[in-house]
């Protein structure tokens, strides 16, 4: 009986003819063979890609949208600060110096714009925040976390002084940004916050000017009161000295003025006894009838100055402390999510996963035989 040779055993091997040709571990990699395997199971790979695309679409709809509205501010022109300039002119007439300029107003605006406390104070009163908060739990921790998430990274400012020297503009400006979940909310939040800070700056300006006026008024009134006390003392001394002179003239029997005939008479020039009792009595009567400081020009000027200070009325203005180079607008391009990019990345991941699955499953089938 003939024995079975290795060649005959190989000839009668039960290996299916349709089995994918996967190289042995020690064989060199045949890229054409790999490509052929993937091509034969292209529908499996396509299924992975479709599933990945569907997941990407779902992720795009689940992820919160981000829209950013922007504005550019520069120092205000004098014509925009009509009410403020009128107040400053009135104060300059009263010799009250202020350091209010368009640049200082813009600096005050940006200082308040970057204030975290003002940002939070504005945010918690907006419908945007209230709608988001209604979807969260009502505990304080969740509310504070929501405030933190909105304020950090969603509202920004950028100054021209932060630009590189080569790109620095010849004029001073600020870029402002506000990001929200819809384009309309982004614009409304930025515009509302700018108006809110403008109101804060005007209120601050009003308090600063009012404080300056009150400070000057208190100083002038204190000086005036001191001058009045000094003048009152002088007035009382004048009356007393006139009374002494009158007593001396009466005692000397000088009723009428007495003039020397070429002789030297040493007498007080302000309270002369030689004026006689009648003259001194009349002078005393006039002195007593005068109000204190009536003939003092300095006191009269001080009184008039204080009256002018009391008449000054400072009211908060509605002047914008800046000029728009670009007003807040409704953005037309979404910042996030980048749906096209996400779909492409997920499609690529699906392709890679599908190809990997096909190749691994082919290897497992090969080894099972």
C-alpha positions as CSV (number, residue, x, y, z in Angstrom):
1,X,0.0,0.0,0.0
2,X,1.4,3.3,-1.0
3,X,2.2,5.9,1.7
4,X,0.9,9.4,1.6
5,X,3.6,11.9,0.7
6,X,3.7,15.5,2.0
7,X,3.0,16.7,-1.5
8,X,-0.1,14.7,-1.7
9,X,-1.2,15.9,1.7
10,X,-0.8,19.5,0.6
11,X,-2.6,18.7,-2.6
12,X,-5.7,17.4,-0.7
13,X,-5.7,20.3,1.9
14,X,-9.3,21.4,2.8
15,X,-8.4,25.2,2.8
16,X,-11.3,27.1,1.2
17,X,-10.5,28.8,-2.0
18,X,-12.2,32.0,-0.9
19,X,-10.1,32.5,2.2
20,X,-8.4,35.9,2.2
21,X,-4.8,35.7,1.5
22,X,-3.1,37.0,4.7
23,X,0.7,36.7,4.8
24,X,2.3,34.5,7.4
25,X,4.0,36.2,10.3
26,X,7.4,35.8,8.8
27,X,6.3,36.7,5.2
28,X,6.9,40.3,4.0
29,X,3.8,42.6,4.1
30,X,2.0,42.7,0.8
31,X,0.2,46.0,0.6
32,X,-1.7,45.0,-2.5
33,X,-3.0,42.0,-0.6
34,X,-4.1,44.1,2.3
35,X,-5.8,46.6,0.0
36,X,-7.5,43.7,-1.8
37,X,-8.9,42.4,1.6
38,X,-10.2,45.9,2.4
39,X,-11.7,46.3,-1.0
40,X,-13.5,42.9,-0.8
41,X,-15.1,43.9,2.5
42,X,-15.7,47.5,1.6
43,X,-19.3,47.4,2.8
44,X,-18.1,46.6,6.3
45,X,-15.7,49.5,6.2
46,X,-18.5,51.7,4.9
47,X,-20.8,50.7,7.7
48,X,-18.1,51.8,10.2
49,X,-17.8,55.2,8.4
50,X,-21.6,55.7,8.4
51,X,-21.9,54.9,12.1
52,X,-19.0,57.3,12.9
53,X,-20.7,60.0,10.8
54,X,-24.0,59.5,12.7
55,X,-22.2,59.7,16.0
56,X,-20.4,62.9,14.8
57,X,-23.8,64.5,13.8
58,X,-25.2,63.6,17.2
59,X,-22.2,65.0,19.0
60,X,-22.5,68.3,17.0
61,X,-26.1,68.7,18.1
62,X,-25.3,67.8,21.7
63,X,-22.3,70.1,22.1
64,X,-23.2,73.7,23.1
65,X,-22.8,76.2,20.3
66,X,-20.4,79.2,20.7
67,X,-21.0,82.5,18.9
68,X,-18.7,85.5,19.6
69,X,-19.7,89.2,19.1
70,X,-17.0,91.8,18.9
71,X,-16.7,95.6,19.3
72,X,-13.8,98.0,18.9
73,X,-13.6,101.2,21.0
74,X,-11.4,104.3,20.8
75,X,-11.3,107.5,22.9
76,X,-14.4,109.7,22.5
77,X,-14.3,112.8,20.4
78,X,-15.1,116.2,22.1
79,X,-18.4,116.5,20.3
80,X,-19.6,113.2,21.9
81,X,-18.8,114.6,25.4
82,X,-21.0,117.7,25.2
83,X,-22.6,117.4,28.6
84,X,-19.4,116.4,30.3
85,X,-17.5,119.2,28.7
86,X,-20.1,121.7,29.8
87,X,-19.7,120.6,33.4
88,X,-15.9,120.7,33.2
89,X,-16.1,124.2,31.7
90,X,-18.3,125.4,34.6
91,X,-15.9,123.9,37.1
92,X,-12.8,125.5,35.4
93,X,-14.5,128.9,35.7
94,X,-14.6,128.3,39.5
95,X,-10.9,127.3,39.4
96,X,-11.7,123.6,40.1
97,X,-9.1,121.5,38.3
98,X,-10.0,118.0,37.1
99,X,-8.1,115.4,35.3
100,X,-11.0,114.3,33.1
101,X,-10.0,113.7,29.4
102,X,-11.3,111.3,26.7
103,X,-8.3,109.0,27.3
104,X,-9.0,108.9,31.1
105,X,-12.7,108.2,30.5
106,X,-11.8,105.3,28.2
107,X,-9.3,104.0,30.8
108,X,-12.0,104.2,33.5
109,X,-14.4,102.3,31.2
110,X,-11.9,99.5,30.5
111,X,-11.0,99.3,34.2
112,X,-14.6,98.7,35.0
113,X,-15.1,96.4,32.0
114,X,-12.5,94.1,33.3
115,X,-13.9,94.0,36.8
116,X,-15.0,90.5,37.7
117,X,-17.5,91.8,40.3
118,X,-19.2,94.0,37.7
119,X,-19.3,91.2,35.2
120,X,-21.0,88.9,37.6
121,X,-23.4,91.6,38.8
122,X,-24.4,92.3,35.2
123,X,-24.6,88.6,34.2
124,X,-26.9,87.3,37.0
125,X,-29.5,89.9,36.0
126,X,-29.7,88.9,32.3
127,X,-32.4,86.7,30.8
128,X,-29.6,84.7,29.2
129,X,-28.2,83.6,32.6
130,X,-31.7,83.1,34.1
131,X,-32.6,80.7,31.2
132,X,-29.4,78.7,31.7
133,X,-29.8,78.6,35.4
134,X,-33.3,77.3,35.1
135,X,-32.0,74.2,33.4
136,X,-29.5,73.6,36.3
137,X,-30.2,72.6,39.8
138,X,-30.9,75.5,42.2
139,X,-28.1,74.8,44.7
140,X,-25.5,77.5,45.2
141,X,-22.6,75.4,44.0
142,X,-24.1,74.8,40.6
143,X,-25.1,78.4,40.2
144,X,-21.5,79.6,41.1
145,X,-20.1,77.0,38.7
146,X,-22.3,78.3,35.9
147,X,-21.2,81.9,36.6
148,X,-17.6,80.8,36.6
149,X,-18.0,78.9,33.3
150,X,-19.7,81.8,31.6
151,X,-17.3,84.6,32.8
152,X,-14.0,82.7,32.2
153,X,-13.3,82.5,28.5
154,X,-16.5,84.0,27.3
155,X,-15.8,87.7,27.8
156,X,-12.5,89.2,26.9
157,X,-10.8,92.5,26.2
158,X,-7.6,93.3,24.2
159,X,-5.7,96.6,24.1
160,X,-3.6,98.0,21.3
161,X,-0.7,98.3,23.8
162,X,-0.7,94.5,23.9
163,X,0.1,94.3,20.1
164,X,3.5,93.6,18.9
165,X,5.6,96.7,18.1
166,X,5.5,95.9,14.4
167,X,1.7,95.7,14.3
168,X,0.9,98.5,16.8
169,X,-1.6,101.0,15.6
170,X,-0.9,104.7,15.7
171,X,-4.1,105.2,17.8
172,X,-5.3,103.7,21.0
173,X,-8.1,101.1,20.8
174,X,-9.7,98.2,22.6
175,X,-11.2,95.0,21.2
176,X,-14.1,93.6,23.2
177,X,-15.6,90.1,22.9
178,X,-18.6,88.3,24.4
179,X,-19.4,84.6,23.6
180,X,-22.8,83.0,24.1
181,X,-24.7,80.0,22.8
182,X,-26.6,82.0,20.1
183,X,-25.5,84.8,17.8
184,X,-28.3,87.1,19.1
185,X,-27.4,86.4,22.7
186,X,-23.7,87.2,22.0
187,X,-24.6,90.5,20.5
188,X,-27.1,91.5,23.1
189,X,-24.8,90.5,26.0
190,X,-21.9,92.5,24.7
191,X,-24.0,95.5,23.8
192,X,-25.8,95.3,27.2
193,X,-22.6,95.0,29.1
194,X,-21.0,97.9,27.3
195,X,-24.0,100.1,28.1
196,X,-24.0,98.9,31.7
197,X,-20.3,99.8,32.2
198,X,-20.9,103.2,30.5
199,X,-23.5,103.9,33.1
200,X,-21.2,102.8,35.8
201,X,-18.5,105.2,34.5
202,X,-20.9,108.1,34.3
203,X,-22.1,107.4,37.9
204,X,-18.5,107.2,39.0
205,X,-17.7,110.5,37.2
206,X,-20.6,112.1,38.9
207,X,-19.5,111.0,42.3
208,X,-15.9,112.1,41.6
209,X,-16.9,115.6,40.5
210,X,-19.5,116.0,43.3
211,X,-16.8,115.0,45.8
212,X,-14.4,117.5,44.3
213,X,-17.0,120.3,44.5
214,X,-17.9,119.4,48.1
215,X,-14.2,119.3,49.0
216,X,-13.6,122.8,47.6
217,X,-16.8,124.1,49.1
218,X,-15.9,122.8,52.6
219,X,-12.5,124.3,52.3
220,X,-13.8,127.7,51.2
221,X,-16.4,127.8,53.9
222,X,-13.9,127.0,56.5
223,X,-11.6,129.8,55.3
224,X,-14.6,132.1,55.1
225,X,-15.7,131.3,58.6
226,X,-12.1,131.9,59.8
227,X,-12.0,135.3,58.0
228,X,-15.4,136.2,59.4
229,X,-14.2,135.5,63.0
230,X,-11.1,137.6,62.4
231,X,-13.2,140.4,60.9
232,X,-15.6,140.2,63.8
233,X,-12.8,140.6,66.2
234,X,-11.5,143.6,64.2
235,X,-15.0,145.1,64.1
236,X,-15.3,144.8,67.9
237,X,-11.9,146.4,68.4
238,X,-12.8,149.3,66.2
239,X,-16.0,150.0,68.1
240,X,-14.1,149.8,71.4
241,X,-11.4,152.1,70.3
242,X,-13.9,154.6,68.9
243,X,-15.7,154.5,72.2
244,X,-12.4,155.2,74.0
245,X,-11.7,158.1,71.7
246,X,-15.2,159.5,72.2
247,X,-14.8,159.3,75.9
248,X,-11.5,161.1,75.8
249,X,-12.9,163.9,73.5
250,X,-15.9,164.3,75.7
251,X,-13.7,164.5,78.8
252,X,-11.4,167.1,77.1
253,X,-14.5,169.2,76.1
254,X,-13.8,168.7,72.4
255,X,-17.2,168.8,70.9
256,X,-16.2,169.9,67.4
257,X,-13.2,169.1,65.4
258,X,-10.0,170.8,66.6
259,X,-7.3,171.7,64.1
260,X,-3.9,173.0,64.9
261,X,-2.5,176.2,63.5
262,X,0.7,174.9,62.1
263,X,1.6,172.9,65.2
264,X,2.1,169.1,65.4
265,X,-0.5,167.1,67.1
266,X,0.2,163.4,67.7
267,X,-3.1,161.6,67.4
268,X,-4.4,158.2,66.2
269,X,-5.1,158.6,62.5
270,X,-8.0,156.0,62.7
271,X,-9.5,157.2,65.9
272,X,-8.5,160.9,66.3
273,X,-9.6,162.6,69.4
274,X,-9.2,165.9,67.5
275,X,-12.2,164.9,65.4
276,X,-14.3,165.9,68.4
277,X,-17.1,164.2,70.2
278,X,-19.7,164.9,67.5
279,X,-17.5,163.4,64.8
280,X,-16.4,160.4,66.8
281,X,-20.0,159.8,67.8
282,X,-21.1,159.8,64.2
283,X,-18.2,157.5,63.2
284,X,-19.1,155.1,66.0
285,X,-22.7,155.1,64.9
286,X,-21.7,154.3,61.4
287,X,-19.3,151.5,62.5
288,X,-22.0,149.9,64.6
289,X,-24.5,149.9,61.7
290,X,-22.2,148.1,59.4
291,X,-22.5,144.3,59.1
292,X,-19.3,142.4,59.7
293,X,-17.2,142.2,56.6
294,X,-19.4,144.7,54.7
295,X,-16.3,146.7,53.6
296,X,-14.0,143.7,53.2
297,X,-13.5,142.9,49.5
298,X,-11.9,139.6,50.2
299,X,-14.8,138.4,52.3
300,X,-17.3,139.6,49.7
301,X,-15.4,137.7,47.0
302,X,-15.3,134.6,49.2
303,X,-19.0,134.8,49.9
304,X,-19.8,135.1,46.2
305,X,-17.5,132.2,45.3
306,X,-19.3,130.0,47.9
307,X,-22.6,131.0,46.5
308,X,-21.5,130.0,43.0
309,X,-20.3,126.6,44.4
310,X,-23.7,126.1,46.0
311,X,-25.4,126.8,42.7
312,X,-23.4,124.2,40.8
313,X,-25.6,121.2,40.0
314,X,-24.0,118.0,38.8
315,X,-26.2,115.3,37.3
316,X,-25.2,112.0,35.8
317,X,-24.8,112.3,32.1
318,X,-25.6,109.8,29.3
319,X,-22.5,110.6,27.3
320,X,-20.7,107.5,26.1
321,X,-17.1,107.6,27.4
322,X,-15.8,106.1,24.2
323,X,-16.4,106.1,20.4
324,X,-17.3,103.0,18.5
325,X,-15.0,102.0,15.7
326,X,-17.2,98.9,15.4
327,X,-20.4,98.4,17.3
328,X,-21.5,95.0,18.6
329,X,-22.9,92.9,15.8
330,X,-24.6,89.6,15.3
331,X,-21.9,87.1,14.3
332,X,-22.5,85.0,11.2
333,X,-19.8,82.4,11.7
334,X,-20.0,79.9,14.6
335,X,-16.9,79.5,16.7
336,X,-17.8,76.0,17.9
337,X,-18.6,73.3,17.3
338,X,-16.8,73.0,13.9
339,X,-19.3,70.6,12.5
340,X,-17.5,70.0,9.2
341,X,-14.2,69.3,11.0
342,X,-15.9,67.0,13.5
343,X,-17.6,65.0,10.8
344,X,-14.4,64.6,8.9
345,X,-12.5,63.5,11.9
346,X,-15.1,61.0,12.9
347,X,-15.3,59.7,9.3
348,X,-11.5,59.2,9.3
349,X,-11.8,57.4,12.7
350,X,-14.6,55.2,11.2
351,X,-12.4,54.4,8.2
352,X,-9.5,53.5,10.4
353,X,-11.6,51.4,12.7
354,X,-13.4,49.7,9.8
355,X,-10.1,48.8,8.1
356,X,-8.6,47.6,11.4
357,X,-11.7,45.4,12.1
358,X,-11.5,43.9,8.6
359,X,-7.8,43.1,8.8
360,X,-8.0,41.7,12.3
361,X,-11.0,39.5,11.5
362,X,-9.3,38.2,8.4
363,X,-6.2,37.2,10.5
364,X,-8.4,35.5,13.0
365,X,-10.2,33.5,10.3
366,X,-6.8,32.6,8.7
367,X,-5.6,31.3,12.0
368,X,-8.7,29.3,12.7
369,X,-7.8,27.2,9.7
